[in-house]
């Protein structure tokens, strides 16, 4: 089964873990590394003949327009990660609309194709910000991949549908491709193990991720999504002083990420998210 491979294109200093330490007004003072890291990602994907979806931050596209064109030339899907990497539930409807409108227009101008997909910074479409789904439809997006069906201190809708499905908003229909979780029973309690990538890929054994995706594909007959950031294959990136939790989340196992990705690339089938959604999905049913 085809799974969706996605890359959230942002630089190391733009992550939410450093939001209290690095102000957006100071981003231009930090050396960019996203261009060289994306170059490495494109080389890896070409080696394994994989195409992916790149959710690109407008701020990055504005400063590195050739990067967007390189991604496009290599046959990958261009999608939107907003412009300024701000949490959706904190900026509110009007600023959210302005943010995604600006980023979408820029990416479409650079890539020359319609941008159909969106992913919120730090998966920040939660119960507090479900209004964002209507705005996405109104701004011309066809699908979203922002809802993480887990418990987390920054994001998550723990009981959300685990599988790709269609949401009926007041503005129209929107496809949702949630971040992949695996249901586990611990004692009498049912929990959801995040196996979609990112920090979970760096934290968990890669075999746990692979077997989890295999279970979703073969037992539940559903596609999974895998995501990572360009900075996660860059262990030489500058160190930013932050709190203990933020430092742990950001720098954990950076040296192992690329090897884990190669392991998955060699054993699973991947395609851009738009292609997975368009290719016909199993019968939609409630997640568990």
PAGUBA-816397 format. One record per atom (N, C-alpha, C, O): residue in three letters; x, y, z. Coordinates in steps of 0.02 Angstrom, whole numbers, plus 32768, in hexadecimal, padded with zeros to 4 digits. Example, Ala and Ser with C-alpha at 12.3 -4.5 7.8 and 13.67 -1.06 7.14 Angstrom:
BEGIN
ALA82947EE48186 ALA82677F1F8186 ALA82947F5B8186 ALA82C87F5A81A7 SER82827F908162 SER82AC7FCB8165 SER82858002818A SER829E80398192 
This chain:
BEGIN
UNK802A7FC48000 UNK800080008000 UNK802C803E8000 UNK806080408020 UNK801680717FDB UNK803A80B07FDB UNK802C80D8801A UNK7FF380DD8030 UNK806180F28037 UNK805C811E8070 UNK80738164805C UNK8099816B802C UNK805D8196807F UNK806F81DB806F UNK80B081EE8092 UNK80B581E980CF UNK80E08205806A UNK811E821F8086 UNK811C826B8083 UNK81108287804E UNK8128828C80BC UNK812282D580BF UNK815E82F380E3 UNK817882D68113 UNK8173832D80CB UNK81AA835280E9 UNK8192839780FB UNK817883BB80D0 UNK819983AB813A UNK818683EE8151 UNK81C3841B8149 UNK81F384178170 UNK81C184478118 UNK81FB846F8106 UNK81FF84AF8130 UNK81DD84E08122 UNK822884AB8162 UNK823584E4818F UNK827D84DB81A7 UNK829984A581A2 UNK829A851081C2 UNK82DF850B81D9 UNK82E284FD8224 UNK82B085028247 UNK831D84ED823C UNK832784D68281 UNK8312850882B5 UNK82FE84F582EC UNK8317854882A6 UNK8308857C82D8 UNK82BE859182D8 UNK82AA85BA8301 UNK8296857482AB UNK8250858982A4 UNK821E855B82C8 UNK81E2856682C5 UNK8237852982E9 UNK820B84F88308 UNK81E885158345 UNK820285438365 UNK81AF84FA8356 UNK81898513838F UNK81AF850983D1 UNK81A4852E8400 UNK81D984D683D4 UNK820084CA8411 UNK822C85058424 UNK823D850D845E UNK823F852E83F3 UNK826A85678400 UNK824585A983FC UNK826485DE83FB UNK820285A783FB UNK81DB85E483F2 UNK81E886188428 UNK81E58654841B UNK81F586028465 UNK82028631849C UNK8249864B849C UNK8258867E84BC UNK827486298477 UNK82BB863D8476 UNK82CC86658437 UNK82F28695843B UNK82AF865183FF UNK82BE867083BE UNK8280869483A5 UNK824F86748392 UNK828286D683A4 UNK824A86FD838B UNK824986FD833F UNK827E86FC831F UNK820D86FE8322 UNK8208870082D9 UNK822D873C82BD UNK824B87388287 UNK822B877482E0 UNK824D87B182C9 UNK829887A782C2 UNK82B987CE829F UNK82B3877482E2 UNK82FB876782E0 UNK830E872E82B2 UNK8349871D82AD UNK82DF8710828F UNK82EE86D78264 UNK832586E58231 UNK834F86BB8224 UNK832487218215 UNK8356873181E1 UNK839D873581FD UNK83CD873981D6 UNK83A48734823E UNK83E78736825C UNK840786F18262 UNK844386EC8271 UNK83E186BD8254 UNK83FA8679825A UNK840F865F8215 UNK83EB866B81E4 UNK8446863B8211 UNK845B862081D0 UNK842B85EA81B7 UNK841985BD81DC UNK841785EF8178 UNK83EA85BE815B UNK840F857D814D UNK8446857D8132 UNK83EF8546815E UNK840A8504814E UNK83D684DA8128 UNK83E684A38111 UNK839A84F48121 UNK836584CD8102 UNK837384BD80B9 UNK835F848980A1 UNK839784E98096 UNK83A584DD804F UNK83D384A08046 UNK83C58475801D UNK8409849E806D UNK843684648066 UNK84158424807E UNK842183EE8063 UNK83EC842980B2 UNK83CA83EE80CC UNK839683D4809B UNK838E83978093 UNK83728401807A UNK834283EB8047 UNK836783CB800C UNK834F839B7FEF UNK83A183E77FFB UNK83C983C77FC7 UNK83D9837F7FD7 UNK83D683547FAC UNK83EA83728016 UNK83F9832E802C UNK83BA83038029 UNK83BD82C98015 UNK8381831F803E UNK834282FA803B UNK833282E87FF2 UNK831E82AF7FE5 UNK833A83167FC4 UNK832B83087F7E UNK835882D17F62 UNK834282A87F3B UNK839782D17F78 UNK83C5829B7F63 UNK83AD82587F7C UNK83AE82267F57 UNK839982557FBB UNK838182167FD9 UNK834381FC7FB4 UNK833E81C17FA3 UNK831482297FA7 UNK82D682157F86 UNK82E481FD7F3F UNK82C581CD7F28 UNK8312821F7F1D UNK832382097ED9 UNK834381C47ED9 UNK8337819C7EAD UNK836D81B77F0B UNK838F81767F10 UNK835D813E7F17 UNK836681087EFB UNK8327814A7F3C UNK82F681167F48 UNK82B7811E7F1C UNK828480FC7F27 UNK82BB814A7EEB UNK828581547EBB UNK824281627EDE UNK820E81457ECD UNK8245818F7F0E UNK820A81A07F35 UNK81F881E97F28 UNK822482157F25 UNK81B881F67F21 UNK819F823A7F1D UNK817782487F5C UNK8157821C7F78 UNK817982877F72 UNK815B82987FB2 UNK813582DA7FAD UNK813682FB7F79 UNK811582EC7FE4 UNK80F4832D7FEB UNK811F83598018 UNK81318344804F UNK812F83958001 UNK815683C48028 UNK812883FC8040 UNK811184268018 UNK811983FD8081 UNK80F28433809F UNK8123846C80AF UNK8148846980DF UNK812284A08085 UNK815684D38087 UNK813D851280AB UNK8106852A809F UNK8167852A80D7 UNK8159856880FB UNK816485A380CC UNK819685A880A9 UNK813285D180CA UNK8137860A809E UNK8175863580AB UNK8193864E807B UNK8188863C80EA UNK81C3866380FB UNK8201864780D9 UNK822B866D80C0 UNK8206860580D7 UNK823F85E480B6 UNK823A85EF806A UNK826C85FF804A UNK81FF85E6804E UNK81F785ED8006 UNK820886347FEF UNK8224863D7FB9 UNK81F786658017 UNK820486AB8006 UNK824F86B88001 UNK826486DF7FD7 UNK82768699802C UNK82BE86A5802D UNK82E486758001 UNK831C86847FEB UNK82C8863B7FF2 UNK82EA86097FC9 UNK82BB85F17F92 UNK82A785B77F91 UNK82A9861D7F63 UNK827986097F2F UNK829185CF7F04 UNK826985A77EED UNK82D385CB7EF8 UNK82ED85947ECF UNK82E385517EF1 UNK82E0851D7ED0 UNK82DF85517F33 UNK82D485137F57 UNK829084F67F45 UNK828A84BA7F3A UNK825D85207F43 UNK821A850A7F2F UNK821C84EE7EE8 UNK81FE84BA7ED9 UNK823F85117EBB UNK824384FB7E75 UNK826984B97E6F UNK8257848F7E46 UNK829D84AF7E98 UNK82C284707E97 UNK829584367EAC UNK829684017E8E UNK826F84417EE0 UNK8241840D7EF7 UNK820F83FC7EC0 UNK820183C17EB3 UNK81F584307EA0 UNK81C584267E6A UNK81E484017E30 UNK81C683D37E14 UNK822184157E1C UNK824483F67DE3 UNK825283AC7DF0 UNK825683857DC0 UNK8259839A7E2E UNK826783547E3F UNK8228832A7E43 UNK822B82EF7E57 UNK81EF83467E32 UNK81B183207E2D UNK818A83187E6D UNK815F82EC7E72 UNK819983407EA0 UNK8177833A7EE0 UNK813C836A7EE4 UNK8138839B7EBE UNK810F835C7F12 UNK80D483867F1C UNK80E483C07F49 UNK810283B87F7F UNK80D083FC7F34 UNK80D784397F5C UNK809884437F85 UNK806184457F69 UNK809F844A7FC6 UNK806684577FF3 UNK807A848E8024 UNK80B484A38026 UNK804A84A5804A UNK805184E28073 UNK805884D280BD UNK803284A980D8 UNK808884F380DD UNK809284EC8125 UNK8085852F8149 UNK809C853B8180 UNK805E855B8126 UNK8054859E8140 UNK809085CA8131 UNK80C085B48110 UNK808F86078148 UNK80C68635813A UNK80F6863C8175 UNK81338639816C UNK80DC864781B1 UNK8106865D81E8 UNK810E862A8220 UNK812A863A8255 UNK80F685ED8216 UNK80FD85B78248 UNK80E385CB828D UNK810685C482C0 UNK80A685E5828E UNK808685F882CC UNK804C85C782DA UNK802B85B082AC UNK804185B9831A UNK800D858A832D UNK7FC985A6831A UNK7FB885DF832A UNK7FA1857D82F8 UNK7F61859482DD UNK7F3385AD8314 UNK7F1385E1830C UNK7F2F8588834B UNK7EFF859B837F UNK7F1585D883A6 UNK7EEF85F383CE UNK7F5285F0839A UNK7F68862E83BB UNK7F5F866C8390 UNK7F5586A283AB UNK7F618665834E UNK7F5E86A08324 UNK7F1686B38311 UNK7F0A86EC82FE UNK7EE686848316 UNK7EA186958308 UNK7E8F869482BE UNK7EBC86918293 UNK7E4E869682AD UNK7E37868E8268 UNK7E5286C08236 UNK7E6786AD8200 UNK7E5287008247 UNK7E6787328215 UNK7EB1872C8204 UNK7EC4872D81CA UNK7EDB87278237 UNK7F238720822A UNK7F3386DD8208 UNK7F6086D981DF UNK7F0D86AA821A UNK7F16866981F9 UNK7F07866F81AF UNK7F2E86578185 UNK7ECF868F819E UNK7EBD86968157 UNK7EF486BD8131 UNK7F0886A980FB UNK7F0B86F3814F UNK7F3F871B812F UNK7F7F86F38125 UNK7FA086F880F2 UNK7F9086CB8158 UNK7FCD86A38156 UNK7FCB866F811E UNK7FFB866A80F7 UNK7F9586498119 UNK7F93861480E7 UNK7F88863180A1 UNK7FA186158070 UNK7F638668809C UNK7F598687805B UNK7F9C869F803E UNK7FAA86958003 UNK7FC486BE8068 UNK800586D78053 UNK8033869F803D UNK805286A28008 UNK8037866A8065 UNK806386338055 UNK804C860D8017 UNK807585FB7FED UNK800B86008011 UNK7FF185DB7FD8 UNK7FFE86007F97 UNK801385E27F65 UNK7FF186427F97 UNK7FFC86697F5A UNK804586687F46 UNK805586627F0A UNK8072866E7F76 UNK80BA866D7F67 UNK80D0862A7F4A UNK80F486277F18 UNK80BA85F47F6A UNK80CE85B17F52 UNK80B285A27F0D UNK80D485847EE4 UNK807585B77F00 UNK805885AC7EBD UNK807C85D57E88 UNK808485BE7E50 UNK809186117E9A UNK80B6863A7E6B UNK80FA861B7E5B UNK810F861A7E21 UNK811B86027E8E UNK815E85E47E84 UNK815A85A17E61 UNK818385917E35 UNK812A85787E75 UNK812685347E5B UNK80FF852E7E1A UNK810784FE7DF5 UNK80D485607E0D UNK80AD855E7DD0 UNK8075852B7DCF UNK805A851B7D9B UNK806485127E0A UNK802D84E17E0F UNK800184F37E4B UNK801785167E78 UNK7FC484DB7E4A UNK7F9684E77E82 UNK7FAF84C27EC0 UNK7FC284887EBD UNK7FAE84E47EF8 UNK7FBF84C67F38 UNK7F7F84AE7F58 UNK7F5284D57F68 UNK7F7B846C7F62 UNK7F3D844D7F78 UNK7F3E84397FC1 UNK7F0984337FE1 UNK7F7A842E7FDD UNK7F7F84128020 UNK7F9B84438053 UNK7FC184708042 UNK7F87843A8091 UNK7F9D846580C8 UNK7FAD843A8106 UNK7F8C84088113 UNK7FE08450812A UNK7FEE8434816D UNK7FFF846D819C UNK80298497818D UNK7FDD846E81D5 UNK7FE784A48205 UNK8029849C8229 UNK803F84648237 UNK804A84D48239 UNK808684D18263 UNK807784AD82A5 UNK804684BC82C7 UNK80A1847D82B5 UNK809A845682F3 UNK8054843782FB UNK803C84308333 UNK8035842682C3 UNK7FF4840282C4 UNK7FC1842682EF UNK7F9C84078315 UNK7FBF846982E9 UNK7F9984928318 UNK7F50849E8304 UNK7F3284CE831B UNK7F35847382DA UNK7EEC847282D4 UNK7ED284408307 UNK7ED7840382FE UNK7EB7845B833C UNK7E9D84338374 UNK7E538444837D UNK7E3684678353 UNK7E36842D83B3 UNK7DF0843F83BF UNK7DE7848B83C6 UNK7DB184A583B8 UNK7E1B84AD83DC UNK7E1884F683E3 UNK7E178519839F UNK7E028553839B UNK7E2C84F8836B UNK7E35851A832B UNK7E1784F482F0 UNK7E3084F882B8 UNK7DE184CF82FB UNK7DC084AC82C4 UNK7DA284DC8291 UNK7D9484C98259 UNK7D99851C82A6 UNK7D83854F8276 UNK7DB38555823B UNK7DA0856D8206 UNK7DF185418245 UNK7E238546820F UNK7E11851B81D3 UNK7E25852C819B UNK7DED84E581DE UNK7DDC84B981A6 UNK7DAF84DC8174 UNK7DB784D48137 UNK7D7F8504818B UNK7D55852B815E UNK7D7F855D8136 UNK7D75856580FA UNK7DAE857D8157 UNK7DD885AE8135 UNK7E03858D8100 UNK7E0E85AA80CB UNK7E1C8552810E UNK7E43852D80DD UNK7E1A8521809D UNK7E33852B8066 UNK7DDC850C80A5 UNK7DB18502806A UNK7DA685438045 UNK7DAA85468008 UNK7D988578806A UNK7D8B85B9804C UNK7DC885D48027 UNK7DC285F97FF6 UNK7E0485C1803D UNK7E4185D8801D UNK7E5985A97FE6 UNK7E8F85B37FCA UNK7E3185767FD7 UNK7E3F854C7F9D UNK7E67850D7FA9 UNK7E8084EF7F79 UNK7E6F84F87FE7 UNK7E9284BA7FF5 UNK7E63847F7FEF UNK7E2884847FFF UNK7E7D84477FD7 UNK7E55840A7FCF UNK7E5F83D88006 UNK7E3283B08014 UNK7E9A83D98025 UNK7EA683AA805C UNK7ED283CA8091 UNK7EF683FA8085 UNK7ECD83AD80CD UNK7EF283C38108 UNK7F1383878129 UNK7EF9834F8126 UNK7F4C83938149 UNK7F6D835E8170 UNK7F89837E81AF UNK7FC6838081BA UNK7F5B839581D9 UNK7F6F83BA8215 UNK7F57839B8256 UNK7F6D83AE828C UNK7F2A836A8252 UNK7F0C834F828E UNK7F33831182A5 UNK7F3A82E0827F UNK7F4B831382E2 UNK7F7182DC82FF UNK7F4582BC8335 UNK7F3882DC8368 UNK7F2F827F832C UNK7F01825E835C UNK7F248243839A UNK7F21820783A8 UNK7F46826F83BE UNK7F6B825B83FA UNK7F6282908430 UNK7F4882C68425 UNK7F79827E846C UNK7F7E82AD84A4 UNK7FC382CC84A3 UNK7FF582A984A2 UNK7FC6830F84A2 UNK8005833284A1 UNK7FFB837784C0 UNK7FC3839084C0 UNK8031839584DA UNK802983D584FB UNK8021841084CA UNK800B844584DF UNK80338406848B UNK802E843C845A UNK7FF784318427 UNK7FD784618410 UNK7FEB83F38415 UNK7FBC83E483DF UNK7F9483A683F0 UNK7F9C83898426 UNK7F68839283C2 UNK7F46835283C9 UNK7EFB835783D5 UNK7EE4838183FB UNK7ED6832A83B5 UNK7E90831C83C4 UNK7E8E82D183D2 UNK7E8882AA83A3 UNK7E9282BD8410 UNK7E9E82778422 UNK7E6C82448404 UNK7E7F820C83F4 UNK7E2D825883FD UNK7DFB822883E4 UNK7DE98235839B UNK7DB5821D8384 UNK7E1282598377 UNK7E0382688331 UNK7E0982298306 UNK7E2A81F8831A UNK7DE8822A82CC UNK7DED81F4829C UNK7E3681E8828A UNK7E5B8217827B UNK7E4C81A9828B UNK7E918199827F UNK7EA381938235 UNK7EDE81938223 UNK7E71818F820A UNK7E7C818081C4 UNK7E6781B98196 UNK7E4081E481AB UNK7E8181BA8158 UNK7E6B81EE8129 UNK7E1F81EC8121 UNK7E0081B7811C UNK7E0182288121 UNK7DB8822D811E UNK7DA582728103 UNK7DCF829E80FE UNK7D66827A80F3 UNK7D4D82B980DA UNK7D2782DE8112 UNK7CFD82C08134 UNK7D37831D811A UNK7D168347814C UNK7CE683768128 UNK7CF9839780F7 UNK7CA98379813F UNK7C7783A78123 UNK7C7983E8814C UNK7C5D83EA8183 UNK7C98841B8131 UNK7C99845C8152 UNK7C6084868136 UNK7C4284748103 UNK7C5284BD8156 UNK7C1E84EA813D UNK7C33850880F9 UNK7C08851C80D2 UNK7C74850A80EC UNK7C8C852680AD UNK7C9184F28075 UNK7C998504803B UNK7C8C84B28086 UNK7C91847E8054 UNK7CB78442806F UNK7CC3843D80AB UNK7CCA84148042 UNK7CEB83D68056 UNK7D3783DF8059 UNK7D5484038031 UNK7D5583BE808A UNK7D9E83BF8092 UNK7DB5837980A5 UNK7D99835A80D3 UNK7DE783618082 UNK7E0483208094 UNK7E36832B80CD UNK7E5D835A80CD UNK7E3482FE80FE UNK7E6283018136 UNK7E8C82C18137 UNK7E70828A8137 UNK7ECE82C88139 UNK7EFB828F813F UNK7F1E82968182 UNK7F5282B78187 UNK7F03827781B7 UNK7F1F827F81FA UNK7F64825F81FF UNK7F76823481D8 UNK7F8A82768230 UNK7FCB8257823D UNK7FC08211825C UNK7F9482088285 UNK7FE881E28247 UNK7FDA819C8255 UNK7FEA8189829D UNK801E819B82B9 UNK7FBC816382BA UNK7FC4814782FD UNK7FB380FD82FB UNK7F8F80E682CE UNK7FCC80D9832C UNK7FBE80918332 UNK7F9B80858374 UNK7FB6809683A8 UNK7F5F80668373 UNK7F3D805883B3 UNK7F5E801F83D9 UNK7F6D7FEA83BD UNK7F6A802B8419 UNK7F897FF98444 UNK7F607FF48484 UNK7F448025849B UNK7F5E7FB884A0 UNK7F3C7FAE84DF UNK7F717FA38515 UNK7F977F728512 UNK7F737FCF8546 UNK7FA17FC9857E UNK7F777FBE85BD UNK7F577FED85D6 UNK7F787F8185D4 UNK7F4B7F6F860C UNK7F037F7585F5 UNK7EEF7F5585C4 UNK7EDC7F9D8618 UNK7E967FA78605 UNK7E8D7FE585DA UNK7E567FF685C5 UNK7EC4800785CC UNK7EBF804785AA UNK7ED380418561 UNK7F0580218550 UNK7EAC80618535 UNK7EBC806484EE UNK7EE180A684E0 UNK7EC880DC84F2 UNK7F1C80A284C2 UNK7F4380DD84B2 UNK7F5380DD8467 UNK7F4C80AA8445 UNK7F6981168450 UNK7F7D811D840A UNK7FC781308408 UNK7FDC81638422 UNK7FEF810483E8 UNK8037811083E2 UNK8044813883A2 UNK80328121836C UNK8063817383A7 UNK8073819A836B UNK80AB81798344 UNK80E2816F835F UNK809E81688305 UNK80D1814782DC UNK80DB816D829A UNK80F381508269 UNK80C881AD8298 UNK80C981D2825A UNK810D81F18249 UNK811782088211 UNK813C81F18279 UNK817D820C8269 UNK819182448297 UNK817D824782D1 UNK81BA8273827D UNK81D282AB82A5 UNK81F6829482E3 UNK8220826782E0 UNK81E682B4831B UNK820682A2835A UNK81F9825A836F UNK8222823B8390 UNK81C0823F835A UNK81B081FA836B UNK81DD81CA8344 UNK81F08195835D UNK81EF81DC8307 UNK821D81B382E1 UNK826281B48302 UNK828481818303 UNK827681ED831C UNK82B781F2833D UNK82B881CF8381 UNK82EB81B68397 UNK827E81CE83A2 UNK827A81B183E5 UNK8272816583E4 UNK82938141840A UNK8246814C83B8 UNK8235810583B8 UNK826480DD838C UNK828280F8835E UNK826C809C839B UNK82928071836D UNK827280718328 UNK823480708323 UNK829A807182F4 UNK827E807582B0 UNK8252803982A0 UNK8223803E8279 UNK82627FFF82BE UNK82397FC482B3 UNK81F37FCD82CF UNK81C27FB282B4 UNK81ED7FF38304 UNK81AB80018320 UNK8182802B82EF UNK8147801E82E5 UNK81A2805C82D0 UNK81808086829E UNK816C805B8262 UNK8133805F824A UNK819B80338249 UNK818C800A820E UNK81557FD8821B UNK81277FD181F2 UNK81597FB58252 UNK81267F838261 UNK80E27FA4826D UNK80AE7F88825C UNK80E47FDF828B UNK80A580038295 UNK808480168254 UNK8048800E824C UNK80AC802F8225 UNK8091804181E3 UNK807A800281BE UNK80458003819E UNK80A07FCD81C3 UNK80897F8D81A6 UNK80467F7881C1 UNK801B7F61819C UNK803C7F808202 UNK7FFD7F6D8222 UNK7FC37F988209 UNK7F8D7F7F81FC UNK7FCF7FD98202 UNK7F9C800581E7 UNK7F8A7FF2819F UNK7F507FF1818C UNK7FBE7FE18177 UNK7FB37FCE8132 UNK7F907F8A812B UNK7F5F7F848106 UNK7FA97F59814F UNK7F937F148144 UNK7F597EFE816F UNK7F2F7ED78159 UNK7F557F1781AD UNK7F1F7F0381D9 UNK7EE37F3281D6 UNK7EAA7F1C81D9 UNK7EF07F7381CE UNK7EBA7FA381CB UNK7EAC7FBB8184 UNK7E7C7FE08178 UNK7ED67FA58155 UNK7ECC7FB4810D UNK7EC87FFE8100 UNK7E9E801580D9 UNK7EF480248121 UNK7EF5806C811A UNK7F3C8084810A UNK7F6D8065811F UNK7F4380BB80E5 UNK7F8580D980DA UNK7F9C80FF8118 UNK7F738117813F UNK7FDC81048120 UNK7FFA812A8157 UNK801C8168813A UNK8024816E80FD UNK802F81958166 UNK805781CF8152 UNK809681D0817C UNK809581C481B8 UNK80CE81DE815B UNK810E81E7817C UNK8125822F816F UNK812282478137 UNK813D825181A4 UNK81568295819B UNK8199829D81BD UNK81AA827A81EC UNK81C082CD81A4 UNK81FC82E281C6 UNK820D832981AF UNK81EF83438181 UNK823D834781D1 UNK8253838B81C2 UNK829B838981A6 UNK82C1835C81B9 UNK82AD83B7817A UNK82F283B68160 UNK832783BB8197 UNK835C839C8190 UNK831983E081CC UNK834B83E78201 UNK835683A78228 UNK838783A1824E UNK83298376821F UNK833083378245 UNK8366830A8227 UNK837882D78246 UNK8380831B81EC UNK83B882F481D0 UNK83F8831E81D3 UNK8427831181AE UNK83F9834F81FF UNK8431837F8203 UNK844C8382824B UNK843E83B2826E UNK847283508260 UNK848B835082A5 UNK84BF838782B2 UNK84CE839682EC UNK84D983A6827D UNK850C83DB8285 UNK84ED8420828D UNK851284518290 UNK84AC8426828F UNK848B84678294 UNK84A0848B82D4 UNK84B3846B8305 UNK849E84CE82D4 UNK84AF84F48310 UNK848284E1834B UNK844784D28341 UNK849E84E48386 UNK847784D583C3 UNK8459851583DE UNK847B854783E8 UNK8418851383EB UNK83F5854C8407 UNK83E4853C844F UNK83CA8507845F UNK83F4856B847C UNK83E7856184C3 UNK839C856884D0 UNK837D859B84C0 UNK837E853584EE UNK8337853584FE UNK832D850B853C UNK835D84F3855A UNK82ED85018550 UNK82DE84D9858A UNK82EF84908580 UNK82FD847A8548 UNK82EE846B85B6 UNK8301842485B3 UNK82D583FD8584 UNK82ED83D6855B UNK82938406858A UNK826483E08560 UNK826C83F28517 UNK826F83C684EC UNK827184338508 UNK8279844984C3 UNK82B9842F84A5 UNK82BB8419846B UNK82EF843184CB UNK8330841984B4 UNK832D83CE84A6 UNK834683B78473 UNK830D83A984D3 UNK8307836184CA UNK82DF8351848B UNK82F383288463 UNK82A683738482 UNK827B83658449 UNK829F83748406 UNK8296835083D5 UNK82C683A98405 UNK82E383BE83C6 UNK8322839883B3 UNK832A83868379 UNK834D838A83E3 UNK838F836F83D2 UNK8395832383DB UNK83CA830683CC UNK8361830483F4 UNK836482BC8400 UNK8371829483C0 UNK834C829A838F UNK83A7826D83C1 UNK83B6823B838C UNK83B982588345 UNK83A682358316 UNK83D08295833D UNK83D682B182FA UNK8405828882CE UNK83FB82848291 UNK8438826A82EC UNK8468824382C4 UNK8449820382A7 UNK846481E68278 UNK841181EE82C3 UNK83F381AF82AD UNK83BA81B7827B UNK83A48186825E UNK83A381F58271 UNK836781FF8249 UNK836F81E68202 UNK834581C181E8 UNK83A681FA81E1 UNK83AE81E7819B UNK83B0819B8192 UNK839181818164 UNK83D2817981BE UNK83D5813081BA UNK8390811081C3 UNK838080DF81A3 UNK8368812D81F0 UNK8325811381FB UNK82FA811F81BE UNK82D280F481AB UNK83018159819F UNK82DA81678162 UNK82ED8136812B UNK82C1811C8108 UNK832D81298123 UNK834380F980EF UNK832580B480FC UNK830F809380CE UNK832580A0813B UNK83068060814D UNK82BE805C8136 UNK82A9802A811A UNK829980918141 UNK82528093812D UNK824A809880E1 UNK821E807980C4 UNK827580C080C2 UNK827180C88079 UNK827D80858056 UNK826080788021 UNK82A7805B8073 UNK82B7801B8054 UNK82817FE6805F UNK82817FB3803C UNK82547FF1808E UNK82247FBC80A1 UNK81DA7FCF8097 UNK81AF7FA38099 UNK81CC800E808C UNK818780238085 UNK817E80498044 UNK81AF80608026 UNK81418050802E UNK813280747FF0 UNK811580B98001 UNK80E980C0802B UNK813180EC7FDF UNK811C81317FED UNK810B81567FAD UNK812381467F77 UNK80E181897FB5 UNK80CE81B57F7E UNK80B881F87F9C UNK80AE81FC7FD9 UNK80B0822C7F73 UNK8096826B7F8E UNK805182627FAC UNK802B82377F96 UNK8040828B7FDC UNK7FFF82867FFE UNK7FC682907FCD UNK7F94826C7FD1 UNK7FCC82C17FA1 UNK7F9782CC7F70 UNK7F8A828F7F46 UNK7F5082807F36 UNK7FBF826C7F32 UNK7FB782307F09 UNK7F9581F87F30 UNK7F6A81D57F16 UNK7FA881F07F70 UNK7F8881BC7F99 UNK7F3D81CA7FA0 UNK7F15819C7F9B UNK7F2B82097FAA UNK7EE5821B7FB1 UNK7EBF82137F70 UNK7E8581FC7F6F UNK7EDE82257F39 UNK7EBC82217EF8 UNK7EB881DA7EDE UNK7E8D81CA7EB5 UNK7EE681AE7EF5 UNK7EEA816B7EDA UNK7EB3813D7EF2 UNK7EB081037EDD UNK7E8781567F1D UNK7E52812B7F36 UNK7E65810B7F77 UNK7E9580E47F7A UNK7E41811C7FAB UNK7E4F81017FEE UNK7E1E80CB8000 UNK7DE880C67FE2 UNK7E3080A18030 UNK7E0080708049 UNK7DC080928062 UNK7DBF80CE806E UNK7D8D806B8068 UNK7D4C8086807F UNK7D5680AC80C0 UNK7D74809280F0 UNK7D3D80E980C1 UNK7D46811380FD UNK7D1D80F78137 UNK7CE380E4812E UNK7D3C80F58171 UNK7D1980DD81AC UNK7D34810281E8 UNK7D6C811C81E5 UNK7D0F8106821E UNK7D26812A8259 UNK7D68810D8273 UNK7D7280D18272 UNK7D948139828A UNK7DD2812382A7 UNK7DC6810782ED UNK7D918111830A UNK7DF880E58307 UNK7DF180C9834B UNK7E3180D28370 UNK7E3680BE83AA 
